[in-house]
């Protein structure tokens, strides 16, 4: 009997590929609606290709020896498309910081069009018209066409072999998206213990942008390569805007917060690029997010402290006129020049160092608070939570109410029939108003437990109890002043009081969110700034049972949808590929990396469908029909995919394989008949980790 059943099952598995083909062909006969907006630019091709510049020699014409291998280290011969840059590092003087100056430049004409620029401008470029020699074994030699001893047009650049030089390489064709750089001193041949300008590391950019950060058709992917052309003198002719890397990157990231005129450039084929809709995901005053003085890969990042200058500072403070003093605090010291900046902008100066003057007082104060859940006692009609609030810097405990603005304790639970929180909202209590000292340096606050009507309204037979703390304080105790956000805290308890607790699954680490959004700030702090930096606290409310009303009840949000953390977070970050952001209060979000890069947020392989338990509650959605509000539901695994992949075709596909999309509660089957993992599970033909560029 067992073998018979097994044979039937194997025949079923064998039919899956054929079934997929049939379904795919059947889908061709109907309409999937109008084509959506073009998707984001795809990732660079030929992943895993690595280029290394082995040596550069210069008599008057540079000669570059380099190697190209694949991800396994095997040589790649036959490359015919490659471009090169070369620049020298001009030392800083008179307050200027050091700067790269390219030997290769051109004049860009503004032409005629609907843009403000009218004057020709100099731009640094790469060259590819030299001689490329293929040695047939993955090694190559490129001889520049440019003689560095005779560079006079369009900009005279003298060859100074005693200065540090930077050679950059970009491959084209099938290996596009591969860059390499080489810093050295031509006079000695040394590649170390020489002046350099490593201000920002590529992996720092990748914290938010992942491996998708590329420009110019996807061929330029390394920030250290970008600076070879984006020199201080490089300017966009159509806009008249500087393309100096420090200016350009600052202005782009300031985006919507840039004072004065928006930063607009004209690119390939005169395409207009307006960066005024860019929303930096954290406070722009966090200079050290990009400029990390403690990173050994960026030893010159301290130049933001030692060489503040008009170009760098004015790129964010774009409304400051350094000649007239407009919007400059010490406007009487005119005109301002780079060599006068450190008189004020330095440690001990009137304005303090750059990092000191950009310090965020509320963020610094946030580090002085720590919420601690110490214990839980279950009683018939209440749960007694023991907690404390301490200063992690010295271990001292705070007395309530003190300078606190808000403090709340919440209780939620899972039942035996479900692996996730099922009640829409946890139970809660105002800890600031109702907590009493326990006599041991901590506090106790009771959380009332209501009758279990309807069922699930109270923890009658829980498998896990979760207590959270949330709150905020007033900066310097000034009521109605600035708010100090405090990181939330949770603790899990066994219903029988046992010390061993099977904790709720950790799908996303707080550090993953903070890597883009920062700590104690931004979108990772919500609901009046009281719920901050703790995703395990967020999911207590943002669970599958939570649905949000639409326009009839909430004018800010015209759509009715789920607020389940899984669905909501995916949908917000994938709004660019969905073509419509259901969560309008977040605006038209532009996620800075491929939304399919699951490990950008997920811990290990928690993005796999096998991490979604079959007995997980279905996700509730809310549909407004005139005067009637009706809750419908989406089955668990389909809800994961539907958060990004919307539309009739996707819905039909999920429904065919057992998914339930927007069905009334009476028709819902949990656990249902979803067979998604048959194709999309780990190691299967369409493994989620394989069809998404998971890194």
Helices and strands as residue ranges (DSSP letters): H 2-28, E 50-58, E 61-69, E 82-90, E 99-102, E 105-108, E 121-124, E 131-134, E 139-147, G 148-150, E 164-171, G 173-175, E 179-185, H 202-209, G 210-212, H 223-226, H 245-254, G 255-257, E 264-266, G 268-270, E 272-274, G 287-289, H 303-306, H 310-316, G 338-343, H 354-357, H 361-366, E 370-378, E 382-390, E 404-415, E 427-430, H 431-434, E 436-437, E 443-448, E 462-474, G 475-477, E 483-485, E 489-493, H 510-517, G 522-524, E 525-526, E 531-532, H 535-541, E 547-548, E 561-562, H 565-573, H 575-578, G 584-586, G 598-600, G 609-611, E 619-625, E 628-634, H 636-642, H 648-656, E 663-664, G 665-667, H 677-680, H 688-691
